[in-house]
Amino acid sequence: MLGKIILLVEDNPDHQDLVQRALRKEGVPHLCVAVKDVDEAMDFLHARGAWEERDRKLTPGLVLVDLKLARSHGNDVIRALRKDAATRFVPAVVLTSSVEEQDVQASYEAGANAYVRKEIDFDEFARNLRAMAAFWLDVNVSPEVAPAARKK
């Protein structure tokens, strides 16, 4: 049985597959749903567009965001999450290969909860994903979203 939902915002299908394979390899019991940009992420979160049939009660407990997206920047996703009353407390973790200090700074300024660099070694990458999922979904306590905010 699957646990909570991890929303992965990543426009590269190979990277989407890599994250999902790593989570499966490590036995992470949470469903990972991949979308490619800020618009799709917000559609998923609000159960609209292609996601309108989704059960709105099943909201992500964690959003993983790549910085370098083709149609938007990862920090745009984080800012959109933080502006929205229904998603402002959802943990958002930047998952990127960028080692630029300005990217780290900008991500935290946008409202990221953490900044994690993608490891080149698959096993280490998978272990890091397991640790992130375990912390944010099993250990961390996030505030509940008020019902009025969820209806938006």
C-alpha positions in Angstrom: 0.0 0.0 0.0 1.3 3.4 -0.9 1.7 6.1 1.7 1.7 9.8 1.0 2.3 11.6 -2.3 5.6 13.0 -3.5 5.1 15.6 -6.3 8.2 15.7 -8.5 8.5 18.8 -10.7 11.0 17.8 -13.3 10.7 18.3 -17.1 13.3 15.7 -18.2 11.5 12.2 -18.5 14.8 10.4 -18.0 15.3 12.3 -14.7 11.7 11.6 -13.7 12.3 7.9 -14.3 15.6 8.1 -12.4 13.9 9.5 -9.3 11.1 7.0 -9.4 13.4 4.1 -9.9 15.6 5.3 -7.0 12.5 5.6 -4.7 11.4 2.1 -5.7 14.9 0.7 -5.2 15.0 2.0 -1.6 11.5 0.7 -0.9 10.0 4.2 -0.3 6.2 3.5 0.2 5.0 6.8 -1.1 3.6 7.5 -4.6 5.7 9.7 -6.7 3.8 11.8 -9.3 5.8 13.7 -11.9 4.9 16.9 -13.6 7.0 19.1 -15.9 6.5 22.7 -14.8 4.8 25.2 -12.5 1.5 25.1 -14.4 1.2 21.3 -14.2 2.3 21.4 -10.6 -0.5 23.8 -9.6 -3.0 21.9 -11.8 -2.1 18.7 -9.8 -2.2 20.5 -6.5 -5.7 22.0 -7.2 -7.1 19.0 -9.1 -7.8 20.9 -12.3 -7.0 20.4 -16.0 -5.6 17.0 -16.7 -5.8 16.3 -12.9 -9.4 17.3 -12.3 -10.5 13.7 -11.5 -7.8 13.4 -8.8 -9.0 13.0 -5.2 -8.3 16.5 -3.7 -8.0 15.0 -0.2 -4.8 13.3 -1.3 -2.4 16.2 -1.3 1.4 15.9 -1.6 3.3 15.7 1.6 6.5 16.7 -0.2 7.3 18.5 -3.4 10.7 17.9 -5.1 11.7 20.6 -7.6 14.4 20.7 -10.2 15.7 24.2 -10.8 16.4 24.1 -14.5 12.9 23.6 -16.1 12.3 24.3 -19.8 9.2 26.4 -19.4 9.8 27.9 -16.0 12.3 28.0 -13.2 12.1 25.7 -10.1 12.0 28.7 -7.9 8.8 29.8 -9.7 7.2 26.6 -8.5 8.3 27.3 -4.9 7.0 30.9 -5.0 3.7 29.6 -6.4 3.4 27.1 -3.6 4.2 29.7 -0.9 1.7 32.3 -2.3 -1.2 29.8 -2.2 -2.9 29.3 1.1 -3.7 25.6 0.3 0.0 24.8 -0.4 2.1 27.3 1.5 3.1 24.7 4.2 3.9 21.8 1.9 7.6 21.0 2.2 9.4 22.0 -1.0 12.9 20.6 -1.6 15.1 21.7 -4.5 16.6 18.6 -6.1 19.2 19.8 -8.6 22.7 19.3 -10.0 23.5 23.0 -9.6 26.5 23.8 -7.3 26.1 27.6 -7.7 25.9 29.4 -4.4 23.5 32.0 -6.0 21.1 29.1 -6.8 21.2 28.0 -3.2 20.5 31.5 -1.9 17.7 32.2 -4.5 16.0 28.9 -3.6 15.9 29.6 0.1 14.7 33.2 -0.6 11.9 31.7 -2.8 10.8 29.6 0.2 12.5 26.3 -0.3 12.7 24.1 2.8 15.9 22.4 1.7 18.4 22.4 -1.2 19.8 19.0 -2.2 22.3 18.3 -4.9 21.8 15.3 -7.1 24.5 12.7 -6.6 26.2 11.2 -9.6 26.3 7.7 -7.9 22.9 6.1 -8.3 23.0 4.2 -5.0 24.0 7.3 -3.0 21.3 9.3 -4.9 18.7 6.6 -4.0 19.8 6.6 -0.3 19.5 10.4 -0.2 16.0 10.3 -1.6 15.0 7.6 0.9 16.3 9.8 3.7 14.4 12.9 2.4 11.2 11.0 2.1 11.6 9.5 5.5 12.2 12.8 7.1 9.6 15.0 5.4 6.9 12.3 5.2 7.4 10.1 8.2 9.2 12.3 10.8 8.4 15.9 10.1 5.0 17.3 11.3 3.5 19.8 8.9 0.5 22.0 9.8 -2.8 20.9 8.4 -4.2 23.1 5.7 -7.4 24.8 6.7 -10.5 23.4 4.9 -11.4 26.8 3.5 -7.9 27.0 1.8 -8.3 23.5 0.4 -11.5 24.4 -1.4 -10.0 27.1 -3.6 
